[in-house]
C-alpha cells in the first residue's frame, strides 16, 4: 500500500495545503485501498441524462457507482467540457467544477468527503 502514498517533500506539502485535485485523488485512492472512510459518503441523486453536477465544496470526489455510463466530462467553467472517462469511477473535483455524466440506465452517485 505504501506505493500509493505521496512521498514527503515540500512540493507534496504544498499540494496538501492547497487541496489540489492530485492530492484529493491520492487521498481517495489511499482511503479506498485501506478501507478507511473518513466521513460517510453523501448520496447524490442524478437527474436526467446528460446530468451535470456542479461541485460547491472543496477537496472531495464524486463517485459514479453503477448504471450504463457512456461518457463522463469535466469542466472548470460549465461551458467547455473535457472527456475524462467512459464509465463509472471516482472523479476528484474542486470547488466550482462541473461533472457531466451521460448514461442510458440510471446511475447512482456518492459525494466522498475528504
N, C-alpha and C positions, 0 to 999 in steps of 0.2 A: 504494500500500500504506500510505502514511503515515496515511490516514484511519482505519485500524484501530488505531492506537497510542493509548494513553491520553496525553493532554497532561500535561506536567509541572505538578503542583500539589501543595500539602500534602495535599489530600484523597486524590489518587491514590497518593501515597507511603504514606499510612496504609492504603489498600486493599491495596497490595502487601505491606506489613509484616504485615497481619492475614490474608493469604491468603484474601480474600473470594471467594465464588463469581463475582462480576463480574470480578475480576482473573484468576481461573483461566480463565473462559470467554474473556476477551480474549486471554490468552496462548495458549490452544489455537488460537483462530481465527488469530491472528497467525502462529503456527508453521505451521499447515496452509497458509495462503496463501503463506508464504515458502518452503515446502518444508523447513523446519527440523524435525528431530526431536531433541529434547534427550536423550532416552533411548529405548531401544527399547520399544515398547508391549508389554504383557504380555497374552497371550491369557487370556480368562476363559471357562469352559465353562458355558453356561446350562443350568439344569435344566428340568424340565417346566413348561409354561406354565400359569398365570402364574408367572414366575420372579422371585423377589425377591433382590436383591443388596444386602448391607449393606457400606458402604464403611468400611474401618478405617484408611485412610491419610489424608493431607491434601494439598490442593492439586492434585487431578487431575480428570480427566473420564473417564467411561465412554463408549466409542464403540460404539453398536449398529450393526453394519455391514450386515446384509442380512436376508433372511428375509421373511416376511409378518407384519410387526409391525402390530398394530391399536391398541395402547394402551401408552403409557409414563407412569408415575406416579411422583412423588417424595414422600417422607415424611421428616420430621425425627424422628418418634417411633416409626415402624414400625406405627402404628395408623391414623392419618389420612393418606390418600394424595390427592395432587392431580394431575390430568391435566396433563402438560407437553407431550405430543406424541402423534401417531397414526401414527408411522412411525419408521424408523431415524434416527439423528443422534448428535450429541455432547452429552453431558449432564454439566455440571460438578457435582461433588459435594464435600462437605467431610466430615471425619471424623464418623461416626455416621449419615450419611444412608442412606436406603433407596431403591432404584430398583426398581420393579416393572414387568416387561415382559410383555405378553400378546401371543402370536403364534400363528399357525396352522402355519407352516412354520418349522422350526428356524432360529434366528438365530445369528450369531456376535458376539462382543463382545471388545473390547480395552480394557485399562486404560491410559490415556495418562498417563504421569508428567509432572510439571511440568518 
